[in-house]
């Protein structure tokens, strides 16, 4: 006795006629790349609309000490004031810097 299969009771033949977008594995494969494309478009949007301003790279003006003020100060106060305006690479942070100043 032979049994005859019809398209209704044969799942393989029923799947053959389904369109590609009805297959769940297609969406599983496409979900990752589609998420990356959407995230990159959002990143481009953020970069274009919220760009950082260009920073001013000019160095600040040098500090000059008033000669009259220096004459009025005691030697200890004068040394402390001169040390406070000395650049850090000259007067401080010798333990952290790889080079020693030439003074």
N, CA and C atoms as an extended XYZ file, in Angstrom:
309
Properties=species:S:1:pos:R:3:atomname:S:1:resname:S:1:resid:I:1 pbc="F F F"
N         0.804       -1.143        0.000 N   UNK     1
C         0.000        0.000        0.000 CA  UNK     1
C         0.878        1.249        0.000 C   UNK     1
N         0.606        2.087       -0.898 N   UNK     2
C         1.367        3.326       -1.025 CA  UNK     2
C         0.511        4.492       -0.547 C   UNK     2
N         1.194        5.415        0.101 N   UNK     3
C         0.455        6.598        0.543 CA  UNK     3
C         0.864        7.765       -0.327 C   UNK     3
N        -0.064        8.513       -0.632 N   UNK     4
C         0.192        9.668       -1.487 CA  UNK     4
C         0.303       10.925       -0.605 C   UNK     4
N         1.368       11.699       -0.817 N   UNK     5
C         1.537       12.919       -0.027 CA  UNK     5
C         0.998       14.090       -0.825 C   UNK     5
N         0.339       14.940       -0.129 N   UNK     6
C        -0.196       16.147       -0.750 CA  UNK     6
C         0.542       17.356       -0.187 C   UNK     6
N         0.475       18.490       -0.830 N   UNK     7
C         1.160       19.675       -0.313 CA  UNK     7
C         0.693       20.072        1.080 C   UNK     7
N        -0.481       19.678        1.484 N   UNK     8
C        -0.972       20.069        2.804 CA  UNK     8
C        -0.301       19.297        3.924 C   UNK     8
N         0.045       18.034        3.688 N   UNK     9
C         0.669       17.261        4.750 CA  UNK     9
C         2.178       17.083        4.544 C   UNK     9
N         2.779       17.785        3.622 N   UNK    10
C         4.226       17.754        3.398 CA  UNK    10
C         4.801       19.144        3.711 C   UNK    10
N         5.456       19.323        4.867 N   UNK    11
C         5.942       20.651        5.245 CA  UNK    11
C         7.047       21.180        4.336 C   UNK    11
N         7.850       20.332        3.749 N   UNK    12
C         8.937       20.808        2.887 CA  UNK    12
C         8.382       21.468        1.636 C   UNK    12
N         7.366       20.893        1.056 N   UNK    13
C         6.807       21.497       -0.146 CA  UNK    13
C         6.015       22.756        0.201 C   UNK    13
N         5.465       22.838        1.389 N   UNK    14
C         4.742       24.037        1.797 CA  UNK    14
C         5.727       25.196        1.996 C   UNK    14
N         6.920       24.923        2.480 N   UNK    15
C         7.925       25.956        2.690 CA  UNK    15
C         8.512       26.451        1.379 C   UNK    15
N         8.522       25.611        0.403 N   UNK    16
C         9.146       25.977       -0.852 CA  UNK    16
C         8.459       27.163       -1.513 C   UNK    16
N         7.203       27.331       -1.292 N   UNK    17
C         6.466       28.400       -1.934 CA  UNK    17
C         6.455       29.693       -1.120 C   UNK    17
N         7.013       29.698        0.094 N   UNK    18
C         6.982       30.889        0.938 CA  UNK    18
C         7.999       31.902        0.426 C   UNK    18
N         7.683       33.193        0.492 N   UNK    19
C         8.651       34.207        0.080 CA  UNK    19
C         9.818       34.284        1.075 C   UNK    19
N        10.905       34.860        0.620 N   UNK    20
C        12.133       34.869        1.428 CA  UNK    20
C        11.973       35.643        2.728 C   UNK    20
N        11.148       36.663        2.721 N   UNK    21
C        11.018       37.486        3.925 CA  UNK    21
C        10.157       36.827        5.001 C   UNK    21
N         9.573       35.700        4.698 N   UNK    22
C         8.797       34.965        5.691 CA  UNK    22
C         9.654       33.940        6.435 C   UNK    22
N        10.888       33.799        6.047 N   UNK    23
C        11.797       32.860        6.698 CA  UNK    23
C        12.431       33.521        7.913 C   UNK    23
N        12.349       32.926        9.099 N   UNK    24
C        12.908       33.567       10.298 CA  UNK    24
C        14.439       33.612       10.292 C   UNK    24
N        15.094       32.646        9.695 N   UNK    25
C        16.557       32.628        9.695 CA  UNK    25
C        17.147       33.736        8.830 C   UNK    25
N        16.431       34.173        7.833 N   UNK    26
C        16.897       35.293        7.016 CA  UNK    26
C        17.003       36.530        7.882 C   UNK    26
N        15.999       36.781        8.710 N   UNK    27
C        16.018       37.966        9.577 CA  UNK    27
C        17.053       37.828       10.690 C   UNK    27
N        17.306       36.605       11.122 N   UNK    28
C        18.348       36.383       12.114 CA  UNK    28
C        19.723       36.714       11.535 C   UNK    28
N        19.953       36.364       10.295 N   UNK    29
C        21.225       36.650        9.634 CA  UNK    29
C        21.352       38.142        9.321 C   UNK    29
N        20.283       38.791        8.896 N   UNK    30
C        20.327       40.191        8.505 CA  UNK    30
C        20.244       41.166        9.677 C   UNK    30
N        19.829       40.723       10.844 N   UNK    31
C        19.612       41.629       11.977 CA  UNK    31
C        20.911       42.301       12.426 C   UNK    31
N        22.011       41.569       12.499 N   UNK    32
C        23.283       42.147       12.942 CA  UNK    32
C        23.790       43.246       12.028 C   UNK    32
N        23.968       42.964       10.735 N   UNK    33
C        24.422       44.017        9.832 CA  UNK    33
C        23.464       45.198        9.735 C   UNK    33
N        22.168       44.962        9.790 N   UNK    34
C        21.214       46.068        9.754 CA  UNK    34
C        21.337       46.952       10.999 C   UNK    34
N        21.570       46.337       12.157 N   UNK    35
C        21.752       47.114       13.388 CA  UNK    35
C        23.017       47.966       13.309 C   UNK    35
N        24.066       47.426       12.707 N   UNK    36
C        25.314       48.184       12.562 CA  UNK    36
C        25.115       49.362       11.615 C   UNK    36
N        24.386       49.170       10.541 N   UNK    37
C        24.133       50.261        9.591 CA  UNK    37
C        23.318       51.360       10.256 C   UNK    37
N        22.292       50.993       10.997 N   UNK    38
C        21.466       51.991       11.682 CA  UNK    38
C        22.297       52.740       12.724 C   UNK    38
N        23.124       52.036       13.486 N   UNK    39
C        23.961       52.684       14.496 CA  UNK    39
C        24.991       53.609       13.864 C   UNK    39
N        25.544       53.239       12.719 N   UNK    40
C        26.527       54.107       12.058 CA  UNK    40
C        25.863       55.355       11.494 C   UNK    40
N        24.650       55.231       10.973 N   UNK    41
C        23.937       56.417       10.500 CA  UNK    41
C        23.638       57.374       11.658 C   UNK    41
N        23.258       56.824       12.809 N   UNK    42
C        23.003       57.646       13.983 CA  UNK    42
C        24.294       58.320       14.461 C   UNK    42
N        25.412       57.610       14.402 N   UNK    43
C        26.698       58.188       14.791 CA  UNK    43
C        27.102       59.306       13.841 C   UNK    43
N        26.884       59.136       12.558 N   UNK    44
C        27.185       60.184       11.582 CA  UNK    44
C        26.302       61.402       11.842 C   UNK    44
N        25.036       61.174       12.142 N   UNK    45
C        24.133       62.279       12.465 CA  UNK    45
C        24.631       63.064       13.679 C   UNK    45
N        25.042       62.353       14.722 N   UNK    46
C        25.562       63.027       15.914 CA  UNK    46
C        26.844       63.794       15.620 C   UNK    46
N        27.716       63.219       14.805 N   UNK    47
C        28.980       63.883       14.492 CA  UNK    47
C        28.767       65.153       13.677 C   UNK    47
N        27.784       65.152       12.811 N   UNK    48
C        27.544       66.319       11.963 CA  UNK    48
C        26.800       67.417       12.722 C   UNK    48
N        25.828       67.045       13.523 N   UNK    49
C        25.004       68.062       14.177 CA  UNK    49
C        25.581       68.577       15.481 C   UNK    49
N        26.434       67.821       16.146 N   UNK    50
C        26.973       68.232       17.443 CA  UNK    50
C        28.489       68.212       17.439 C   UNK    50
N        29.087       68.845       16.467 N   UNK    51
C        30.544       68.854       16.358 CA  UNK    51
C        31.154       69.723       17.453 C   UNK    51
N        32.327       69.313       17.930 N   UNK    52
C        33.046       70.087       18.938 CA  UNK    52
C        33.664       71.317       18.291 C   UNK    52
N        33.711       72.428       19.019 N   UNK    53
C        34.369       73.612       18.463 CA  UNK    53
C        35.885       73.422       18.442 C   UNK    53
N        36.520       74.119       17.555 N   UNK    54
C        37.976       74.038       17.461 CA  UNK    54
C        38.564       74.799       18.640 C   UNK    54
N        39.520       74.174       19.318 N   UNK    55
C        40.127       74.793       20.485 CA  UNK    55
C        41.211       75.772       20.071 C   UNK    55
N        41.320       76.842       20.830 N   UNK    56
C        42.353       77.828       20.598 CA  UNK    56
C        43.665       77.292       21.160 C   UNK    56
N        44.666       77.121       20.324 N   UNK    57
C        45.941       76.525       20.739 CA  UNK    57
C        47.028       77.546       21.027 C   UNK    57
N        46.697       78.826       21.059 N   UNK    58
C        47.722       79.821       21.352 CA  UNK    58
C        48.079       79.745       22.829 C   UNK    58
N        49.367       79.809       23.152 N   UNK    59
C        49.760       79.703       24.555 CA  UNK    59
C        49.342       80.945       25.336 C   UNK    59
N        49.104       80.794       26.611 N   UNK    60
C        48.716       81.961       27.403 CA  UNK    60
C        49.895       82.923       27.529 C   UNK    60
N        49.626       84.185       27.776 N   UNK    61
C        50.726       85.144       27.891 CA  UNK    61
C        51.579       84.848       29.123 C   UNK    61
N        52.855       85.184       29.026 N   UNK    62
C        53.769       84.939       30.128 CA  UNK    62
C        53.464       85.899       31.278 C   UNK    62
N        53.677       85.415       32.477 N   UNK    63
C        53.431       86.232       33.660 CA  UNK    63
C        54.670       87.079       33.920 C   UNK    63
N        54.467       88.381       34.108 N   UNK    64
C        55.578       89.266       34.448 CA  UNK    64
C        55.344       89.802       35.848 C   UNK    64
N        56.413       89.905       36.607 N   UNK    65
C        56.327       90.405       37.975 CA  UNK    65
C        56.687       91.878       37.994 C   UNK    65
N        55.958       92.617       38.768 N   UNK    66
C        56.193       94.050       38.907 CA  UNK    66
C        57.449       94.266       39.754 C   UNK    66
N        58.393       95.061       39.258 N   UNK    67
C        59.654       95.296       39.963 CA  UNK    67
C        59.421       96.020       41.284 C   UNK    67
N        58.485       96.930       41.325 N   UNK    68
C        58.195       97.641       42.574 CA  UNK    68
C        57.661       96.698       43.643 C   UNK    68
N        56.839       95.754       43.234 N   UNK    69
C        56.310       94.781       44.181 CA  UNK    69
C        57.429       93.904       44.722 C   UNK    69
N        58.336       93.478       43.858 N   UNK    70
C        59.440       92.628       44.296 CA  UNK    70
C        60.345       93.341       45.291 C   UNK    70
N        60.533       94.637       45.131 N   UNK    71
C        61.385       95.385       46.055 CA  UNK    71
C        60.766       95.493       47.439 C   UNK    71
N        59.440       95.503       47.529 N   UNK    72
C        58.750       95.650       48.803 CA  UNK    72
C        58.688       94.349       49.588 C   UNK    72
N        58.903       93.219       48.913 N   UNK    73
C        58.752       91.925       49.570 CA  UNK    73
C        60.043       91.510       50.261 C   UNK    73
N        59.886       90.647       51.268 N   UNK    74
C        61.066       90.070       51.921 CA  UNK    74
C        61.653       89.004       50.997 C   UNK    74
N        62.903       88.597       51.248 N   UNK    75
C        63.504       87.569       50.373 CA  UNK    75
C        62.708       86.265       50.344 C   UNK    75
N        62.122       85.850       51.464 N   UNK    76
C        61.337       84.609       51.481 CA  UNK    76
C        60.053       84.767       50.654 C   UNK    76
N        59.406       85.934       50.819 N   UNK    77
C        58.178       86.175       50.052 CA  UNK    77
C        58.485       86.298       48.565 C   UNK    77
N        59.606       86.933       48.219 N   UNK    78
C        60.003       87.076       46.821 CA  UNK    78
C        60.271       85.705       46.206 C   UNK    78
N        60.985       84.846       46.949 N   UNK    79
C        61.278       83.499       46.439 CA  UNK    79
C        59.985       82.705       46.248 C   UNK    79
N        59.047       82.821       47.176 N   UNK    80
C        57.775       82.104       47.051 CA  UNK    80
C        56.974       82.615       45.861 C   UNK    80
N        56.976       83.939       45.646 N   UNK    81
C        56.250       84.499       44.508 CA  UNK    81
C        56.880       84.085       43.183 C   UNK    81
N        58.198       84.123       43.105 N   UNK    82
C        58.874       83.701       41.869 CA  UNK    82
C        58.662       82.224       41.604 C   UNK    82
N        58.650       81.417       42.662 N   UNK    83
C        58.410       79.989       42.492 CA  UNK    83
C        56.973       79.722       42.033 C   UNK    83
N        56.014       80.536       42.464 N   UNK    84
C        54.612       80.316       42.088 CA  UNK    84
C        54.343       80.623       40.623 C   UNK    84
N        55.156       81.473       39.995 N   UNK    85
C        54.941       81.790       38.585 CA  UNK    85
C        55.936       81.084       37.673 C   UNK    85
N        56.825       80.286       38.235 N   UNK    86
C        57.782       79.533       37.426 CA  UNK    86
C        57.047       78.382       36.742 C   UNK    86
N        57.342       78.094       35.479 N   UNK    87
C        56.683       76.975       34.794 CA  UNK    87
C        56.926       75.654       35.513 C   UNK    87
N        55.958       74.773       35.429 N   UNK    88
C        56.020       73.513       36.169 CA  UNK    88
C        57.194       72.649       35.734 C   UNK    88
N        57.547       72.663       34.446 N   UNK    89
C        58.647       71.809       34.004 CA  UNK    89
C        59.998       72.311       34.501 C   UNK    89
N        60.060       73.535       35.015 N   UNK    90
C        61.304       74.070       35.548 CA  UNK    90
C        61.408       73.896       37.054 C   UNK    90
N        60.329       74.147       37.778 N   UNK    91
C        60.417       74.227       39.229 CA  UNK    91
C        59.782       73.051       39.959 C   UNK    91
N        58.843       72.349       39.347 N   UNK    92
C        58.114       71.305       40.062 CA  UNK    92
C        58.078       70.034       39.227 C   UNK    92
N        57.582       68.992       39.856 N   UNK    93
C        57.346       67.696       39.212 CA  UNK    93
C        58.623       67.052       38.692 C   UNK    93
N        59.716       67.202       39.412 N   UNK    94
C        60.952       66.564       38.949 CA  UNK    94
C        60.889       65.047       39.075 C   UNK    94
N        60.151       64.544       40.028 N   UNK    95
C        60.051       63.098       40.193 CA  UNK    95
C        59.275       62.465       39.049 C   UNK    95
N        58.346       63.207       38.470 N   UNK    96
C        57.509       62.651       37.404 CA  UNK    96
C        58.077       62.910       36.018 C   UNK    96
N        58.959       63.903       35.888 N   UNK    97
C        59.464       64.229       34.552 CA  UNK    97
C        60.714       63.411       34.244 C   UNK    97
N        60.880       62.981       33.015 N   UNK    98
C        62.050       62.171       32.666 CA  UNK    98
C        63.325       63.002       32.487 C   UNK    98
N        63.182       64.297       32.323 N   UNK    99
C        64.369       65.127       32.118 CA  UNK    99
C        64.536       66.105       33.273 C   UNK    99
N        65.790       66.477       33.521 N   UNK   100
C        66.097       67.439       34.578 CA  UNK   100
C        66.335       68.791       33.929 C   UNK   100
N        65.753       69.883       34.477 N   UNK   101
C        65.971       71.196       33.865 CA  UNK   101
C        67.434       71.612       33.942 C   UNK   101
N        67.873       72.463       33.018 N   UNK   102
C        69.267       72.885       32.924 CA  UNK   102
C        69.471       74.233       33.600 C   UNK   102
N        69.143       74.337       34.873 N   UNK   103
C        69.359       75.587       35.600 CA  UNK   103
C        70.277       75.358       36.776 C   UNK   103
